[in-house]
Amino acid sequence: MGALDYLSNFCTVTTTRKKRKAMQTVEIKVKMDCDGCERRVKKAVTSMKGVKTVEVNRKQSRVTVSGYVEPNKVLKRVKSTGKRAEFWPYIPQHLVYYPYVAGVYDKRAPAGFVRNVVQAFPATTAPEDNLVSIFSDDNVNACSIM
């Protein structure tokens, strides 16, 4: 069997496959003033290989690209149109513990969004918080304690 396995290695055809990029969504902030700006950005991104959908929201200055693309290449293509562009720096306001802290709140952000920065989580090590949670309606064992 050893000789047959050795000879079969010479007879098989091996193909090299490229690893396919993962499907992902890229959000970019682009300042667009008119329909022409919007059309130029959309046309530039749509012509890229691997792009499935392009959504342009001029009111929020936001371009959302979905497909088998690399985020840096999409950003570079948008910048090649002459527009100032950066990755979308905002997250929904309800996901942040302290939305009005300096560095998070941004007046230029769209409604309902704040800057995406790392924040400290609220500390709940105070003994008063533990006592209050014992007798709350959210605690399923509260009835057994009472």
trRosetta pair geometry for C-beta under 8 A, 3 or more apart (Angstrom, degrees):
i j d omega theta_ij theta_ji phi_ij phi_ji
1 4 5.7 -59 -152 39 41 110
1 5 6.2 40 155 -19 73 106
2 5 5.9 -56 -149 36 30 110
2 6 6.4 32 154 -21 64 108
3 6 5.6 -55 -149 35 32 114
3 7 6.4 26 155 -14 66 108
4 7 5.9 -57 -145 41 31 106
4 8 6.1 34 156 -25 66 108
5 8 5.7 -53 -143 33 30 113
5 9 7.0 41 154 -29 60 97
6 9 6.2 -49 -166 17 32 114
6 10 8.0 23 145 -11 58 100
7 10 6.0 -54 -166 31 45 110
7 11 6.8 34 145 -15 71 110
8 11 5.5 -60 -148 40 43 111
8 12 6.3 44 158 -29 74 103
9 12 6.4 -50 -144 25 29 108
20 68 6.6 -49 176 -152 90 140
21 24 7.9 -80 152 7 101 105
21 50 6.6 19 56 -147 132 151
21 68 4.4 128 76 -177 103 87
21 69 6.9 132 118 -27 153 8
21 70 6.7 -106 -134 -58 147 75
22 68 7.2 172 87 -128 17 76
23 52 7.8 9 -140 -6 104 140
23 66 7.3 23 -178 179 91 85
23 67 6.8 -81 -138 -173 74 17
23 68 5.8 -50 -90 -76 58 71
24 66 7.5 -152 105 -141 32 59
24 67 7.8 -29 56 69 55 35
24 68 7.8 91 19 -113 74 33
24 69 7.1 -115 61 58 93 69
24 71 7.3 -65 111 -54 136 94
25 64 6.3 -5 -174 -172 103 95
25 65 7.1 158 -156 82 54 46
25 66 4.8 -19 -102 -97 80 83
26 64 7.4 160 81 -155 48 47
26 65 4.7 -13 59 61 97 99
26 66 7.8 -178 20 -77 66 36
26 69 6.6 -77 -6 88 133 116
26 71 4.6 167 -114 -115 124 82
26 74 4.9 120 97 62 160 158
26 75 7.7 -122 173 -45 135 81
26 87 7.7 -88 -169 -126 86 90
27 62 6.4 -17 -167 -164 97 101
27 63 7.3 156 -155 81 48 50
27 64 5.2 -13 -103 -103 77 76
27 65 7.9 -175 -77 23 33 68
27 87 7.0 77 84 -169 68 68
27 88 3.6 -23 118 -6 108 141
28 62 7.3 143 77 -156 46 52
28 63 4.7 -18 62 61 97 99
28 64 7.9 -178 22 -77 69 33
28 65 7.3 20 1 1 110 107
28 74 6.7 -149 -41 127 137 108
28 75 6.0 173 -110 -100 129 75
28 78 5.7 162 138 0 161 170
28 85 5.4 7 173 -171 119 111
28 86 7.0 161 -158 84 75 28
28 87 6.1 -64 -108 -114 63 38
28 88 6.1 -104 -80 -42 11 81
29 61 5.6 41 -164 120 76 101
29 62 6.2 -31 -104 -97 57 62
29 63 8.0 -173 -81 20 12 78
29 85 6.8 158 81 -153 54 58
29 86 5.3 -13 56 64 103 79
29 87 7.2 35 9 113 88 17
29 88 5.3 128 -40 -102 88 55
29 89 6.5 -37 -14 6 143 85
29 90 8.0 96 -72 2 128 99
30 41 5.8 129 130 -127 162 155
30 61 5.9 -156 73 179 43 80
30 62 7.5 136 29 -105 76 12
30 63 5.3 21 13 -10 124 117
30 78 5.8 -112 -86 178 134 130
30 83 5.1 41 -163 137 104 138
30 84 7.3 155 -142 82 59 51
30 85 4.7 -12 -94 -103 86 94
31 61 5.4 -10 -98 -141 44 130
31 83 6.4 -171 58 -167 71 100
31 84 5.6 18 22 59 113 99
32 37 4.1 172 -149 115 82 123
32 38 5.0 87 176 -70 146 72
32 41 6.5 -88 -88 0 126 143
32 56 7.4 21 8 -177 169 116
32 58 4.9 -94 88 -129 121 89
32 61 6.2 168 20 -123 80 71
32 83 7.0 -9 -78 -131 72 144
33 37 5.5 94 40 -2 66 151
34 37 5.2 107 54 5 67 99
34 38 7.2 -128 104 -1 40 91
35 38 5.5 -57 -149 40 36 114
35 39 6.0 36 154 -21 70 108
36 39 5.7 -54 -143 37 29 111
36 40 6.2 30 157 -21 64 107
37 40 5.9 -57 -147 35 28 111
37 41 6.5 22 158 -14 64 107
37 58 7.9 110 85 -122 107 114
37 83 6.7 106 -162 -87 104 128
38 41 6.2 -60 -150 38 27 106
38 42 6.2 22 156 -15 64 113
38 56 5.2 131 -160 143 96 149
38 58 5.3 -52 -85 -76 127 119
39 42 5.9 -59 -143 41 28 109
39 43 6.1 27 159 -20 65 110
40 43 6.0 -56 -144 36 26 110
40 44 6.4 27 157 -20 62 108
40 81 5.2 134 138 -156 109 127
40 83 7.9 148 96 -30 117 121
41 44 5.9 -57 -149 34 29 111
41 45 6.4 16 159 -9 65 110
41 56 6.5 125 89 -111 116 132
41 63 6.1 -116 148 -87 129 146
41 78 5.9 30 -146 -136 97 87
41 81 5.5 -136 -89 37 64 173
41 83 6.2 -15 -83 11 114 154
42 45 6.2 -63 -147 42 28 102
42 46 5.9 28 159 -22 66 114
42 54 5.5 142 -146 125 80 136
42 56 5.2 -78 -73 -34 110 138
42 63 7.7 -159 -82 -131 66 116
43 46 5.8 -55 -137 37 27 111
43 47 6.5 27 163 -22 61 108
44 47 6.4 -63 -157 30 24 108
44 48 7.8 36 146 -36 56 95
44 77 5.4 169 149 159 105 97
44 78 6.6 140 97 -97 132 44
44 80 6.7 177 -161 76 141 101
44 81 5.1 -118 -26 -64 160 115
45 48 5.9 -37 -168 2 44 117
45 51 6.2 144 153 -119 76 159
45 54 5.1 134 101 -115 120 139
45 63 6.8 160 -26 170 164 135
45 65 5.5 -117 178 -96 133 130
45 74 6.4 43 -132 -150 104 89
45 77 6.0 128 -93 110 63 129
45 78 6.4 13 -68 -74 108 86
46 51 6.0 -149 -135 103 35 145
46 54 5.2 -96 -74 2 84 146
47 51 7.9 42 53 32 18 138
48 51 4.8 87 73 -25 94 121
48 67 7.9 148 96 83 107 150
48 69 6.2 50 128 -113 135 129
48 73 7.2 135 -148 131 138 111
48 74 6.9 -95 -6 -100 176 73
48 77 5.9 -66 -70 -81 126 172
49 69 8.0 147 87 -97 56 88
50 67 4.8 134 140 146 71 115
50 68 3.8 -105 -160 76 112 81
50 69 4.7 158 102 -67 120 72
51 54 6.4 14 173 -52 127 101
51 65 6.0 -59 -133 -167 106 106
51 66 7.7 100 -160 76 64 43
51 67 4.2 -164 -130 7 30 165
51 69 5.9 28 -77 -51 71 133
52 66 5.2 -53 63 103 105 87
52 67 4.0 167 0 -89 79 89
52 68 7.7 81 -30 -2 101 71
53 64 7.9 -6 112 111 97 90
53 65 7.4 172 89 -151 56 41
53 66 4.6 12 51 48 95 108
53 67 7.0 172 24 -48 54 93
54 63 7.0 -16 -167 -171 90 95
54 64 7.4 155 -157 83 42 55
54 65 5.4 -4 -108 -106 76 75
54 66 7.9 -154 -69 25 39 68
55 63 7.3 159 84 -158 53 47
55 64 4.4 -5 58 57 103 103
55 65 8.0 -158 27 -68 66 37
56 62 7.7 162 -156 91 42 55
56 63 5.4 -9 -107 -109 72 79
56 64 8.0 -158 -70 25 32 68
57 60 4.5 11 118 38 119 104
57 61 7.6 -37 97 21 78 15
57 62 4.5 1 58 61 107 97
57 63 7.7 -164 27 -75 68 36
57 64 7.6 37 -3 -5 104 101
58 61 7.0 24 -165 -81 37 44
59 110 7.8 86 124 -120 84 119
60 110 4.5 -6 -129 -79 96 146
62 88 6.4 43 -131 -105 99 118
62 110 7.7 -38 -32 -30 126 146
63 78 6.7 170 58 -109 156 140
65 69 6.4 -36 134 52 122 151
65 74 5.3 -167 60 -145 157 145
69 73 6.3 -129 -179 72 92 114
69 74 5.4 75 142 -54 135 111
70 73 4.4 76 71 8 98 109
70 74 7.1 -172 87 -11 50 84
71 74 5.7 -57 -150 35 34 111
71 75 6.4 33 155 -18 68 106
71 87 7.0 28 174 -102 124 117
72 75 5.6 -53 -147 38 34 112
72 76 6.2 36 153 -21 66 106
73 76 5.6 -52 -145 37 32 113
73 77 6.3 35 154 -21 64 105
74 77 5.8 -54 -149 35 31 111
74 78 6.5 30 153 -17 64 104
75 78 5.9 -55 -149 36 31 109
75 79 6.4 30 153 -17 65 108
75 85 6.0 -177 -155 118 74 121
75 86 7.6 27 -143 -133 120 24
75 87 6.6 -47 -89 -63 132 77
76 79 5.7 -56 -148 39 31 111
76 80 6.5 40 150 -30 63 102
77 80 5.5 -47 -152 23 34 117
77 81 7.7 41 149 -25 57 92
78 81 6.1 -46 -170 16 41 112
78 83 6.3 -63 162 69 82 112
78 85 4.4 88 114 -72 121 172
79 83 6.9 -119 -117 70 36 65
79 84 7.7 25 -119 -129 80 25
79 85 5.1 -124 -70 38 74 115
86 89 6.7 6 117 -36 119 107
89 115 5.8 -17 143 -137 104 77
89 116 5.8 -148 178 26 56 96
90 106 7.4 -114 -96 47 105 135
90 109 5.2 136 -106 -142 135 111
90 110 6.9 151 99 32 171 89
90 113 3.8 39 168 168 133 125
90 114 6.5 145 -148 72 87 20
90 115 6.3 -64 -102 -97 63 33
90 116 6.3 167 -136 -26 12 91
91 95 5.4 -76 143 63 118 133
91 96 6.9 127 87 -47 113 103
91 113 6.7 151 72 -150 22 83
91 114 6.7 -31 62 65 72 71
91 115 7.9 22 19 138 81 17
91 116 4.6 93 -17 -86 108 97
92 95 5.2 90 75 -3 86 106
92 112 6.2 -23 -142 151 75 93
92 113 6.2 -62 -103 -102 34 66
93 96 6.2 -66 -162 30 43 108
93 99 5.0 38 -159 -121 91 149
93 112 5.3 -124 4 -171 113 48
93 113 6.2 -129 -43 -95 83 13
93 114 5.1 93 -103 -13 74 104
96 99 4.7 112 87 -81 123 77
96 104 6.3 147 -175 -170 153 137
96 114 5.5 -59 5 64 157 139
96 119 6.6 93 -157 5 89 152
97 119 5.9 -163 43 113 105 141
97 121 6.4 142 -37 -132 160 52
97 122 5.7 -166 -170 -27 141 97
98 101 4.4 48 128 -27 117 118
98 104 6.7 131 102 30 79 162
98 119 6.0 -178 39 -161 101 146
99 104 6.0 -144 -156 129 37 127
99 105 6.3 86 151 -77 67 88
99 114 4.9 -153 -150 -50 91 159
100 104 7.2 -56 -27 79 2 111
100 105 5.0 27 -132 -53 46 137
101 104 4.8 56 64 17 84 122
101 105 7.0 154 55 -10 36 94
101 119 7.0 126 47 -120 151 120
102 105 7.3 -52 -104 36 27 95
103 115 6.8 -106 151 73 56 141
103 117 5.5 -31 140 23 105 175
104 114 5.1 20 162 167 85 124
104 115 5.3 -150 -148 54 39 94
104 117 5.6 -121 -90 39 76 119
104 119 6.9 18 -77 -73 136 124
105 109 7.9 -126 -170 19 44 133
105 114 5.9 -49 -96 -133 44 108
105 115 7.5 -66 2 11 8 98
106 109 4.1 96 80 -26 103 107
106 114 6.5 140 16 -149 88 54
106 115 5.0 98 -27 -41 123 101
109 113 4.6 -138 169 93 114 94
109 114 6.0 102 120 -104 175 29
109 115 6.8 -126 -72 -49 136 65
110 113 4.9 49 64 22 81 126
120 123 7.9 -20 152 -39 111 89
123 126 7.6 99 119 -21 91 84
124 129 5.0 -131 -163 124 85 158
124 130 7.9 123 155 -58 93 72
125 129 7.8 70 58 44 12 129
126 129 4.7 92 72 -1 92 104
126 130 7.5 -164 97 -5 53 84
127 130 5.6 -54 -155 35 44 113
127 131 6.5 41 152 -18 72 103
128 131 5.8 -56 -151 37 35 109
128 132 6.3 34 154 -19 67 107
129 132 5.8 -55 -147 37 31 111
129 133 6.3 27 157 -18 65 109
130 133 5.9 -58 -147 37 29 108
130 134 6.9 42 152 -33 62 97
131 134 5.8 -43 -156 15 35 116
131 135 7.6 2 160 7 62 101
132 135 6.9 -79 -162 48 33 88
132 136 6.5 49 147 -52 69 106
133 136 5.3 -39 -143 3 41 125
133 138 7.5 -51 -151 70 81 107
133 139 6.0 119 162 -58 71 125
134 139 6.4 -25 -155 1 23 178
134 142 6.7 133 157 -110 50 81
134 145 6.1 -67 171 86 103 176
135 139 7.4 -3 -28 39 3 137
135 142 5.8 109 -134 -145 34 113
135 145 7.3 -112 -84 87 71 133
135 146 7.3 92 -123 -65 91 106
136 139 5.1 102 63 -3 82 99
136 142 6.5 -137 61 -81 41 144
137 142 7.1 -90 -104 34 25 162
139 142 4.2 106 87 -46 104 101
141 144 5.1 -49 -169 37 73 116
141 145 6.4 73 136 -24 84 99
142 145 5.9 -59 -154 34 36 109
142 146 6.5 27 155 -14 70 107
143 146 6.0 -58 -145 40 33 105
